[in-house]
């Protein structure tokens, strides 16, 4: 199992593209907890989140970052936080974020777990606890890569751009 620290090297080493499928209604990210509490209590959008230097560091190099979040309305508090505060800065800095809302469209053929694909060749299946805590990632064998490319292609072709989705659900 790959730790969070070991996962970071994949982001520094990929050359062209990274794709993420997200499937959870809640992720427990310690660095976000104070912001999440502020969001829940009606706080102001944090200025430091107006952009995402981590994303910009990759997109400025011409790398492609894509993400599809598969979710279901009504949105959990965490999803409202992620959509309202978390995604906008990443989009400003060039990440292509899209949404599949299963309460609006019946998309079949996607796995019920998160994964990353780096450079169309390396697939990492993400592992989370029932509370959204990251437990680690597993590198899948090369024989599974085309299967996960298919999941990616299905997700991208059925998802709507974040801005379109959020303008309807804000």
N, C-alpha and C positions, 0 to 999 in steps of 0.2 A: 504494500500500500504506500502510495506517495503522500508525503506530508504537505502541508500548506507551503512550507519553506521550499521544499523540492519542486512544488508546482510552479513557483516563481521563475525557475530557469526556463520553462517552456515559453514564457512570455518574452524573455530576453533573446531566445534562440530562434523563434519562428521567423521565416523570411518573408512570406507573402500574405498569408491569411489565417485568421482564427475565427471559428464559429462556436457559439455557445447556445445550447438549448437549456432553458430553465423551465422547471415544472412545479416548483414548490410555491405554496401560499405564504410561506414565512422562511426567512433565512436569519439565523442568529449570528450577527456579525458584531463582535465586541466594539469595534471602532465606530459603529453606527449607533450604539445604544443611546447616547446622550441626545443625538440628533432625532432619533425615533421618539424619545420621550418629549422633546420639544415640539415635534410635529403633532403628536397626540394632544398636547396641551394648547395647541393653537399658536405656537411660536412662529417667528418670522423665518422665511427661507434663508438659510445661511449663505452669506456672500461667497464664502470659500468653496461652495458647491456650484457656483455659476459656470465653472468649467471643470474639466477633469484632466489634470496634467498627466496622469498615468495613461489615459487613452491618447492624449495628444502626443505623448512621447513615441507612440507606435504609429499613429496616422501621419505624423509629420515625416516619417520615414517612408511613406507610401504603402504601409501595411494596411490590409483590410481587416476591420473588426466588425463582425456581425453577431447579432443576438436575436433569438426569438424566445419570448416568454409565453408559455402555454398556461392559461389561467381560466378561471370561471367566475363570472359575475354572480352574486354581488362580491365586490372586492374585499379582501381582508384589510384590516388596518395597515398591516405591513405592505401589502401590494399598493394601497393608496399612497403610502409613504414612498415606496420605491418608484412608482410611476410619477408622482408629483415632485419629489425632491431628488431622487437618485439618478434617474435617467436623463433629465434635461442637459446637465453639464456634459455627459458623455456624448450626447448627440451634437452639441455645439462643437465638440472637438473631433467629430468625424465618425463616431460609431454608428452603424446602421442597426437600429433597434426596431423590432417589429413584434406584434402581438397576435396571438390566436386566442380568442375568447370562446371556449367550448360551449358557452351558453348561447352564442350567436351563430356558430358554424360547427358542423359535425365533421371534424377532421379525423380521419382514421389513419392508422398505420404509424403512429408515433410512439416511442417508448415512454413509459411513465417515470423516467429518471433523467437527471441532468447529465450532459456530456460536453466536452470540448473536442473540436477537430482542429489540429494545427497543420497548415500547409497541405491539406487534403490527404495526409498520410498517417498522422499520429492521432489516435482516438484515446481520450481519457474519460472513463466513466466515473462521475463524481459520486461520492458516498456521503450521505447526511443522516443524522439521527432523526427521530420522529419530531424533534423540536427545531429542526433546521440548523443544527450544529454541524459544521464540516468535519467529517471523520477522516477523509483521505480520498485519494483517487487511484484508480487501477488503469494501467495501460492495457488496452485490449490488443489481442493478437492481430497481426496484419490481415489475417483472413477475414476479419470482421469489418475492415475499413470500408468496403463498398456498401455494406449494409448501413453503416452510419452516414455515409455520404447520401444515401437514399433518404434517410430520416431528415438530414439537413435540407435536401432539395424539397421534400414534402413540406417541411415547416416553412421554408422561405416562400414557396409558391402559394401557400394558403394563409399566410400572415398579412396583416395590414400594417402600414407604417405606424410607428408609435404616435406621431403627431396627429394622424387621422383618428386613431383609437382614442387618445386622451382628450381630444377636442369634443368627443361625444360623451365621455364618461367622467370628466373632471368634476 
